[in-house]
Every structure is written in structure tokens, then in C-alpha cells.
């Protein structure tokens, strides 16, 4: 009874499944870098801070759409802008518009999320 062929077939199948799993993880991480890094979250937070200050200083009615990944939730308060990361698996691949609106003779910025 020669069992070498049977053991080899089992190990080959196991290695193939493991290889596909590792390749899938590497492709997922390379396609969605934001899932591991906080760089874009910090960049978006600082960019929105400068944008809100610019809108407050500008005269007239202004409406601005800011494209942002659904991976990030943005909260704009009076003096503070925070961006938090969600835990969704596919959130890094889709975008939504964050609409910032300022009316003439007002310092108030209205923020709306449009998916």
C-alpha cells in the first residue's frame, strides 16, 4: 500500500487554498490602503478644517461638494472637525459627497451627507 500519492494530493490542495487566501489578502490591502493607514484620515480632517475656514471668510452664498470615502464619518462642530474611521469591509471602495453650505452674511456652515 503506497500512501505517498494520497498525502501529496492533500498537501497540494491545502497549499493551493492557503496561497489563494494569502494572495486575496494582499490584493485587498493593496487596493484599499486606507484600511490600515490613518494618513488619509488626518489629511481629510486638516483639508476640511482649511476648507471651512475659507468658506467662512468668503463673501456670498457658497455650496461646495467634498468627495469622501464612506470609510470616514465627519463631524463638524463650531471650532472642531473630527473624522472617524468606520469598520465596514467595503467602505473603502465607495464614496459620498459631503455638502458644505454657507449663506451670505453668515458664519454658519451647514453640513449634509449625500450618499
Backbone bond lengths (Angstrom), bond angles and torsions (degrees), N, CA, C in turn:
res aa  C-N    CA-C-N  psi(-1)  N-CA   C-N-CA  omega(-1)  CA-C   N-CA-C  phi
1 X - - - 1.448 - - 1.523 109.64 -
2 X 1.287 114.94 116.40 1.454 121.81 -178.43 1.530 108.71 -103.92
3 X 1.339 117.22 109.70 1.463 121.99 -177.07 1.528 112.18 -100.07
4 X 1.300 117.38 2.18 1.467 119.21 -177.38 1.524 111.51 -63.11
5 X 1.280 119.17 -39.05 1.451 122.22 -179.61 1.520 112.24 -66.48
6 X 1.311 117.55 -37.02 1.452 121.53 -179.36 1.534 110.54 -70.18
7 X 1.306 118.22 -42.75 1.464 121.43 178.53 1.524 110.52 -65.94
8 X 1.305 116.89 -40.00 1.466 120.66 -179.96 1.529 110.53 -62.95
9 X 1.324 117.70 -40.97 1.459 121.32 179.84 1.537 110.20 -64.24
10 X 1.320 117.95 -40.14 1.466 121.53 178.46 1.525 111.14 -64.24
11 X 1.327 117.53 -46.35 1.463 120.54 -179.93 1.526 112.16 -66.65
12 X 1.314 117.87 -36.72 1.460 120.63 177.66 1.533 110.63 -63.23
13 X 1.327 117.35 -43.60 1.468 121.09 178.22 1.524 110.65 -63.06
14 X 1.312 116.53 -43.78 1.468 121.13 179.19 1.534 110.80 -62.83
15 X 1.319 118.32 -43.48 1.465 121.95 178.54 1.523 111.51 -65.46
16 X 1.321 117.49 -38.19 1.467 120.42 178.60 1.526 110.75 -64.82
17 X 1.312 117.68 -44.65 1.470 121.29 178.45 1.521 110.31 -63.76
18 X 1.312 117.46 -43.43 1.466 121.32 178.84 1.524 111.15 -64.21
19 X 1.321 118.02 -39.99 1.466 121.85 178.20 1.518 111.96 -64.35
20 X 1.335 117.32 -42.71 1.465 120.91 177.86 1.522 110.39 -64.24
21 X 1.312 117.92 -39.90 1.467 121.99 178.75 1.525 111.39 -63.57
22 X 1.310 117.71 -46.25 1.473 121.45 179.32 1.525 110.62 -65.02
23 X 1.322 117.71 -42.68 1.471 120.44 178.27 1.522 110.83 -62.67
24 X 1.335 117.90 -40.02 1.462 121.16 177.93 1.513 112.53 -63.60
25 X 1.319 117.21 -40.78 1.468 120.87 177.97 1.521 110.47 -65.12
26 X 1.317 117.87 -44.05 1.463 120.95 179.98 1.530 112.05 -64.81
27 X 1.316 117.70 -39.89 1.466 120.77 177.97 1.523 110.29 -66.75
28 X 1.322 117.38 -41.21 1.470 121.14 179.56 1.522 111.45 -62.99
29 X 1.313 117.30 -43.11 1.469 120.93 -179.95 1.523 110.69 -68.17
30 X 1.324 117.84 -39.51 1.462 119.32 -179.18 1.529 111.86 -71.46
31 X 1.330 118.02 -30.62 1.459 121.00 179.11 1.521 112.15 -79.38
32 X 1.321 118.00 -26.97 1.460 122.12 -178.39 1.525 108.73 -128.05
33 X 1.314 116.32 74.90 1.463 121.89 -176.80 1.527 112.33 -65.31
34 X 1.333 117.21 -26.57 1.462 120.69 -177.66 1.521 113.10 -66.28
35 X 1.319 117.92 -18.84 1.452 119.57 -179.50 1.530 111.59 -68.28
36 X 1.319 118.29 -20.50 1.466 121.83 -179.61 1.528 113.66 -110.23
37 X 1.310 117.45 -19.78 1.458 121.03 -171.86 1.525 111.76 -113.41
38 X 1.316 116.27 150.32 1.458 122.33 175.46 1.524 112.09 -102.90
39 X 1.307 118.00 3.96 1.464 121.75 -175.51 1.522 111.03 -61.81
40 X 1.329 117.82 -49.24 1.461 120.25 -178.20 1.523 111.96 -68.60
41 X 1.317 117.86 -30.46 1.466 120.39 176.01 1.516 110.65 -65.04
42 X 1.310 117.01 -44.43 1.469 121.64 178.61 1.521 110.56 -67.00
43 X 1.342 116.92 -39.92 1.461 120.96 177.62 1.524 110.95 -62.22
44 X 1.333 117.48 -46.15 1.468 121.29 179.97 1.520 110.98 -63.26
45 X 1.315 117.24 -39.59 1.467 121.31 179.49 1.521 110.88 -63.72
46 X 1.322 118.09 -45.68 1.470 121.16 179.04 1.530 111.12 -69.24
47 X 1.329 117.11 -37.90 1.456 120.81 179.05 1.527 111.08 -64.07
48 X 1.324 116.91 -42.42 1.463 120.48 177.58 1.523 111.96 -66.52
49 X 1.318 116.69 -34.32 1.469 120.11 177.50 1.533 110.28 -62.32
50 X 1.327 116.89 -46.77 1.468 121.02 178.84 1.529 110.32 -66.32
51 X 1.333 117.30 -38.27 1.455 121.03 179.68 1.525 111.63 -64.36
52 X 1.317 117.98 -43.44 1.466 121.22 179.16 1.526 110.59 -64.52
53 X 1.320 117.46 -41.64 1.468 120.32 177.74 1.528 111.24 -63.67
54 X 1.334 116.90 -37.96 1.462 120.86 178.34 1.523 110.90 -67.71
55 X 1.318 116.95 -42.18 1.461 120.02 178.43 1.529 111.87 -63.88
56 X 1.314 117.11 -37.69 1.463 120.16 178.93 1.525 111.28 -66.62
57 X 1.311 117.84 -32.15 1.464 121.27 -178.12 1.527 112.58 -84.08
58 X 1.309 117.76 -17.77 1.465 121.18 -175.82 1.528 110.65 -80.66
59 X 1.332 117.10 143.78 1.463 120.40 177.21 1.534 111.34 -83.67
60 X 1.323 116.65 155.76 1.463 121.54 173.48 1.509 113.94 88.57
61 X 1.332 114.08 -176.61 1.465 121.45 177.42 1.519 109.19 -84.65
62 X 1.325 115.78 133.26 1.463 120.21 -178.00 1.522 108.74 -136.26
63 X 1.332 115.28 136.06 1.454 121.59 171.28 1.519 107.30 -131.11
64 X 1.331 117.42 125.19 1.464 121.83 -175.05 1.526 108.97 -130.52
65 X 1.324 116.74 129.60 1.465 122.35 176.10 1.520 109.14 -99.63
66 X 1.315 115.83 124.62 1.461 122.89 -178.93 1.529 107.65 -113.44
67 X 1.333 117.33 113.79 1.472 121.69 179.91 1.519 109.53 -76.48
68 X 1.326 115.43 131.20 1.462 121.23 -175.71 1.524 108.72 -143.87
69 X 1.327 116.90 145.23 1.461 120.44 177.65 1.529 109.54 -67.91
70 X 1.334 115.77 146.71 1.459 119.42 178.70 1.523 111.81 -70.52
71 X 1.300 116.53 -4.18 1.458 121.89 175.46 1.525 111.46 -67.36
72 X 1.339 116.71 -22.37 1.463 121.51 -175.79 1.521 111.71 -112.57
73 X 1.313 116.28 135.74 1.462 123.68 171.63 1.523 107.16 -106.24
74 X 1.332 117.02 128.75 1.465 121.52 -176.81 1.522 109.13 -111.73
75 X 1.332 115.62 134.35 1.460 122.08 176.42 1.522 107.67 -124.18
76 X 1.338 116.52 119.15 1.458 121.85 -179.36 1.518 107.68 -108.56
77 X 1.323 116.08 115.91 1.458 121.86 175.99 1.519 107.84 -110.45
78 X 1.316 117.83 -171.21 1.465 120.63 -174.71 1.525 112.80 -58.30
79 X 1.281 118.30 -54.56 1.468 121.60 -176.42 1.525 112.84 -117.11
80 X 1.329 117.54 4.74 1.455 119.47 -171.80 1.530 110.57 -137.15
81 X 1.320 115.95 134.20 1.459 122.61 175.47 1.523 107.44 -119.93
82 X 1.334 116.07 124.25 1.455 119.80 179.60 1.521 109.94 -123.64
83 X 1.318 115.35 141.09 1.461 122.42 174.87 1.518 107.25 -120.80
84 X 1.319 116.23 125.31 1.462 121.07 178.51 1.521 109.14 -117.02
85 X 1.321 115.28 150.17 1.461 121.44 -177.63 1.525 109.05 -95.75
86 X 1.344 116.47 134.90 1.456 121.46 176.67 1.522 109.64 -89.81
87 X 1.317 115.83 170.72 1.461 120.68 -177.18 1.519 113.77 -103.61
88 X 1.327 117.64 12.74 1.465 120.42 -177.99 1.512 112.27 -66.30
89 X 1.323 116.37 140.54 1.458 120.98 -177.45 1.527 112.27 -70.52
90 X 1.323 117.68 -40.35 1.462 121.38 -176.64 1.523 112.71 -104.11
91 X 1.331 118.43 9.26 1.464 121.53 -177.50 1.527 112.94 -67.20
92 X 1.294 118.63 -23.56 1.459 121.14 -179.64 1.516 114.12 -75.68
93 X 1.331 117.06 -8.64 1.463 120.73 -176.86 1.525 113.53 -102.25
94 X 1.339 118.12 -9.39 1.463 121.08 -178.29 1.525 109.91 -118.24
95 X 1.323 115.39 157.78 1.461 121.74 -176.55 1.523 110.44 -124.28
96 X 1.329 115.81 160.10 1.452 122.14 170.82 1.517 108.22 -140.77
97 X 1.340 116.14 163.51 1.460 120.97 178.74 1.515 109.64 -100.71
98 X 1.308 114.88 130.44 1.453 122.43 172.51 1.530 105.40 -100.72
99 X 1.327 117.07 111.03 1.460 121.54 -175.68 1.522 109.38 -95.19
100 X 1.333 115.58 120.35 1.467 122.36 177.98 1.526 107.26 -105.94
101 X 1.338 116.56 124.94 1.460 121.84 -176.19 1.522 109.76 -125.69
102 X 1.351 115.38 133.53 1.461 121.91 176.29 1.520 108.13 -130.71
103 X 1.326 115.78 131.57 1.457 120.29 177.50 1.523 109.90 -94.90
104 X 1.320 114.96 157.72 1.461 120.75 -177.94 1.529 110.46 -61.55
105 X 1.335 115.53 142.71 1.470 124.13 179.52 1.526 112.30 60.54
106 X 1.308 117.27 33.76 1.454 121.26 178.87 1.526 108.87 -139.16
107 X 1.315 116.71 146.41 1.460 121.97 175.11 1.529 111.02 -99.66
108 X 1.330 117.18 -3.89 1.456 122.63 -177.63 1.525 110.79 -77.58
109 X 1.322 116.89 129.99 1.458 123.01 177.35 1.529 107.42 -109.21
110 X 1.333 117.11 123.36 1.456 122.17 176.46 1.518 108.38 -94.70
111 X 1.320 116.11 135.52 1.460 121.72 -178.32 1.525 108.70 -118.90
112 X 1.337 116.57 126.75 1.457 122.38 177.78 1.514 109.23 -129.56
113 X 1.324 116.14 143.05 1.455 121.46 178.53 1.526 108.97 -104.72
114 X 1.344 117.14 124.40 1.459 123.16 178.83 1.521 108.43 -119.18
115 X 1.321 115.48 113.99 1.461 120.22 -178.32 1.501 110.85 -79.30
